[in-house]
Amino acid sequence: MKYVSTRDAGARVPLSRALVEGIAADGGLYVPERLPPAPVDAMRGTDALAVIAERLLAPYFEDDPLAGQLGAIAAEAFDFPVRLTPFGQETGDRSMLQLFHGPTAAFKDLGARFLAASMARIAGAGAGPVVILVATSGDTGGAVAAAFHGRPGFRVVLLYPAGGVAALQERQLTCWDGNVQSFAVRGSFDDCQRLAKAAFADAALRQRLRLSSANSINIGRLLPQAVAFAHASLRVRELHGQDAGFIVPSGNLGHALACAWARAMGLPIGGIVLAHNANRTVPDYFATGRWQPRPSIATIANAMDVGDPSNMERLRSLYPDHQHLTAALSALSVDDDAIRARIRAEARASGVALCPHTAVAAEAWHRMPASTRRRLHWVVVATAHPAKFPEIVEPLVGRALPPPPALAGLLDRSVRREELDADPGALRDRLLAA
């Protein structure tokens, strides 16, 4: 298996190189040269995520030095559960896929831990540490920091928007020492992404530093996220005898793309709904066919505050024709008032507290026509634990939300952060200073 740039299918590289480089030399994003059919029969009958990962991803590791270590990588990365649970008492045709049982209580743990376990096993990488540069709108940075913290040969640099993440998210971004640095950028997440992209485009800087990424622009983040959709879709088929439909809270579109790849591999996945907050770039593109990135809007579902999602480039490479794209997926936007109302309503109806991002997906389900609901067994993807957003969720549900143990452990750490202007030169100076 080789990996090609979304901008030049002729430039083929092995998996290990795609992981370390993060982004292709031409500025494109790496994608597999093909999506082999999933071994569905071989994956049935097991709930072990590591086993499913080893069987699903084997073709993607083929002929790479990491191929013989896939089982160990999967076992190390997937040492926490994902849970498919009934969601609500008023209906039997809806489930929740809980992806927040990892060490940072967000779905980003799936990809970050798998990427770190993979990169740690790549031998002969060269002189000096690999510098993992990450722009984050919330949960990605904490998951990457936790996954790479203390690993020899890696330096992690996190960029997040100052004042643009929840208080507990900021603590997860800044509670690290040693090989992790955190910068609060004076700007938006779009500015953070712009800084990261400028650094990767700086040929002289890349000659001096071994830059890599752990954002969802890195192929090593997306492949393991497809595993969760494989696991859940097979479980839905077993329990309900239907194909699964997934409603995916969407920002930079990495998670949604992983779901679309899983379906393209032949997993029993029917509809895919991209549930966005008030940042309407993607829903508007679906409606009009005109791609018009714009500055992001701050919302209470902050991890999805993206105005120019990077993975649209990959999604459009999968579905080059707009008509095919809109036939395969749908997209909608949910504003803050509707998010708050949905959190209140779900707490009253079922006692379930939702994080703001999961509430966007739950609201999307309620907006579906009844005929669409009946066609599939719909799964609301729960991307983060509600206790990560106590200042938003607790007043709406009327009770305290104790953090899960892994999250509570981070609260005792001291924090370390610096502020940074949204200027590529300022970031370059910081990167070279260490």
N, C-alpha and C positions, 0 to 999 in steps of 0.2 A: 504494500500500500504506500502510495506517495501522496503528498499534500501540495496543492496548487494555490496560487494567489487568485483572489476574486477578480483581479485585473489582468492576469496573464497565466492562462492555463498551461503554458509551455514551460513555466519554471516549476519543476517538480522537486520536492525535497522530502527526505524521510521524516518520520514523526519526531524523532529526537531533536532534529534541527528546528522544526516548526515550533516545538515547545520552548526551546531556548531563545529563539529569535522573537517569538511572540507575534510580531507583525512582519509581513513580507517586505523585501527590499524596495519594492515599487509602491509601498504604502497600502497595498491591499491586505486582505485578511485570508489566512490559510483555511482551506476547506478540503475534505477528502476528495480524491480524484473520482471516487464513486462511493455509493452507499450500498454495501453488500446486504443481501437479505438477512434478516435476523433469524437465528436458529430457534424459532418459536417453540418447537416441540421439546428441545433440550432445556429450555428455560422454564417450562411448566412444572408445577409441583414443588417449587422451592420459594421460600420467603427470604432466603439469604441474599442480601443485596450484593455481597462480594462475589457470590457464585454467578448471579445473573450478569454482573459486570464482566467477569472473566469470559463468559460465553458470548456475550453480546459484542464485546470490544476486541476479541481476538483478531478479527480481520483487519482492524485498524492499527494493530501493533505488528502485523505480519512483516517479516524481513527487517525489523528494526532491532537494535541491540536491547531494547526494553522488552521484546516479545516474551522471553523466558521468565520475566519478572512480573508479568501482568497479575498473576494470582497473588503474589506478595503485595504488590501495590494496592490492589483492590481490598485485600484483607486489612491493610494498615489504614486505608482511607475510610472505609465503610465500617467503622467499629461502633456505629450508633444506628438506631432503627429509623426507618421511615414508616409511617402508619397511615393506612387507609381506614377511615372511620365513618360510620353513618353521620350525617350532618342534618340535624333537625328532626323533629317528631312529626311534622305535618306532611312529610313526603317520604316515600321509599325509593325515589329515583335520583337521589343526590348523595354524594359522599364528599369527604374532605381528605385531601392528601396532605398530611402533616409532615413538613420538611424542616421542622425547627427543633429537632432533638439532638443536634450536634453541639459542639463546644461553644459556639457563639450564638446559638438559638436562632439561626437563619439558614435558608436553603443554600446560601453561598458556601457553607461548610462542605457540601458534597463536592463541588468543583475545586475549591481551594486545597482541600486535603489531598485529593487525588493528584492535582498538579504538583504539589510539594513533594509527595511521595515519589512521583515519576522523575521530577527534576533532580532530586537527591541521588538518584541511581544512575544518572547519565555521567559516564566516566569520561576523563580526558577533555573536560570542558574548556581548559585553557588557563591562563594566568589571571589571578585576581578573582574577587568574588563576583558572582552574578548579581547585578543590581535589579531587583524587582521593583519597577515603578508602577504605581497603582493610583489611578484617579477613582475616587469612590463617592457615591451619593449617600452612603450610609453603611450598609451591611458588608459589602465586599471587602472593604479595608480591614475590618475587624477579623473577618474569616481568614484573610490572607496573612495578617499579622500572626494570628494564632497558629496557622499551619506552618509558617516558615520561622517562627521565633526560635532562636537558639540553634538553628541548623547551620553547621559549618559550611562556609563557601557561599553564603547568601547575605545580601544586605537588602532590606525592604524599605522603600520610601513611599509613604502614603500622602496623597493630596486630597483634601476634602474641603468643601465650602465652609468658610467661617460663618457660624450662625445658621448653617443650613442643614444640620443634622440634629436628631434628638439627643437629649442630654446623655442618656445611657449609651447611645451609639457613639457619641464623642468619647466617652470614657473607654469604650472598647477599642477605639482608634488610638488612644493616647496612653494606655496603661502599660506600655511595653518598654523594656530597656534593651541594652545590648545591640542587636543587629536591626532594630526597627526604629525608624524616624518618622514622625508625623508632622505634617505641615498644614495649618489652617490657612487656606488660600482666601485672600480678600476678593471674593467674587462668587460666582455660581458654580454648579457642577460642570456646566459647559466650559467655563474657564479652566477648571481642573483638567477636563479632557483635552482642551486646546493645548495646555502646557505639556501634557504627556505626549500628545501627538507631535508637537514641535521638537521635543527631546528625541523621539524616535526618528524624526526626519533629519536630525542634525548629524550628518555623516562624520564630522570631526569628533563630536562627542561620543558617538558609538565606536569610534576607533579607540578612544581612551577608556571607555567603560563598557563592560559587557552587559548592556541593557536588555532586560526582558520585561514582560508584562504578566500580570496575573489577573487583569481584567477579563471580561468575557470576550475581548478581542483575541485572547489566547485559546487556541483549539483544545488545549488541555483542560480548560474549564468546562467546555461544552460537551465533550464526549461523555464524561461521567454523569452530567445532568440528564442525558438521554436515558441513562440506566434507571433512574427513578420513574420515568414515564413508562419504560418497558415493564418494570415491576408492577406498577399500579394498573396498567392496562390489562395485563395478564390476570391480575387478581380480580379486576372488575368482570372480565369474561368468565372467570371461574365462579364468582359469587352470584352474578346477575344474568349471565348468558347473553350479554349485549356488548357491543363495542363501547369503549369509553369516549366521552367528550371531555376535553380539559378546558377550564377557564383559567388563564394564566395571567396573574398580575404582571404588567409589562412596563419596562422603562427602556433599558438599553437593548432589549430584545434577545439577549442571550438565552434565557430560559425558554422563551417561546420558540426560538430556533431549534433548541435541543428537542422540544416536543415535536416539531415539524420533521426533524431528521428521524426521530423514532418512528413516526408514522411512515415516512418514506422507506424505512427499512422493513416494513411489513408488519409492524405491531398492530394489534386490534384497536386502533384509534380512529374515531370518526371525526367529529368537529373539533376545531381549535379556535377558541375565542381569545383575542388579545385585549385584556382589560386594562385600560389606561386611566390615569387620573386626569386632571384638567389640562395636562400637556397633550395637545391634540394633533401633533405632527403626523403620527401614524394613522389614527382614524380619519383624518382629513385626506391623507393620501389614498386610503382605501376608497373614500367617497368620490374623489375627483380625478385620481390618476396623476396628480401633480405633486412631485416631491419638493416640499418647501420647508426645510429646517428653519427653526426660529429659536430665539432665546427661551430658556426654560422658565416655567412659572413655579414659584414656591407653593407647595401644598402640604397637607398633614401626612400624606403618603410620600414622604420625602425621598425615599430610595428610588422612586419612579419619576423624579423630577428631571426629565431628560428631553431636550428640545431637538437634538440631532443624534438619534440612536445609531451607534456604530454598526450594530448587527443587521440593520436594514440592508447593508451591502451584501451580507451573506444570504439573507432571506430573498433578495431579488436575484441572486445567482441561482437559488433553488427554484424560484418561480420567476423567470425573466419577463413573462408576459403578465401585465396587470390583471387581465381577465382571469387567468389561471390562479393568480395569487388570491384574488377576492373570492374565487370559487372554493379555494382550499381552506381559507381562514377568514375570520371576520374580526372587526375591531370596533371598540366603542370607548367613550370617555365618560368618566364619573367625577363630578365636582365634590368639593369638600363637604358641602351641606348634605349631599347624598351619602357620602362616606359616614358621616356622623350618625345620620338617621339609620343607616344599615347596621352599624355597631349596636345602637340602642335596640333596634328591632330584633336582631338575632339573640341578644342577651335576654330579652323578655320572652321570646318564643322558645328558646332551647337552652338557655343558661350558658351558651358558648360565648366567650369573649374573643373578639377578632382583632388582630392588628389592623391598622388602617389600610395596608396593602391587600391583605386578604379580604377586607370588607369591600374593596373595589370589585374583586372577583365575585363575591357573594351578591353584590348588587347587580352585576351583569347577569347572573342566573335569574334573578327575579324579574329582569326586564325581558327575558326570552318569551316568545310566544309559546303557548302550551303545546302546540304541535312540535315545536323544536325540542322542548324538554322531553317529550315522550319518545323521540326518535333514538336517543342514546341514553346511557347512564352517565350523567354529568358529574364531573369531579371538580370541586373548587380547590384550587391549589393554595395551600396556606404556607406563605413564604417566611414568616417570622413569628416568634412568640409574642403575644400581646403585651407581656410584661416588659418588653423593650421600649414601650411607648406609654409609660404610666400616666404622664401628664395629659395625654390625649384620651386614652381608653378608660382609665379608672373613673373619671367624672361621668362618662357616658353609661357605664355598666353599673355604677353605684356600689362598687366594692374594690378593695385592695387586691392587687394581683402580685402575689409573691413570685419573685424570679426563680427560674429553675436553678438547680444547684450549680451548674457550670457557669451560668451568668452571674450568680451571686458571688462566686469566687473572685470575679474580676473587680468587684466593688471595693475590695480591700487593697488593691494596688494603688500606688502613687501614679500620677499622670505626668507626662512629659510631652510638650508640644512647642512648636514655633509658629509664628505667623509669617506669611509669605505674600508678596505682591503677585498679582496675576500677570507676571511678566516672564517670558521664556528665559531671558538673561538672568533673572534672579534665581530661577530654578537651576539653571546651568551652573551658576556659581556654587549653589548649595551641593549639588551632586559632585562637583569636582573638589569641594573643600574637604570631604571626608577621606 
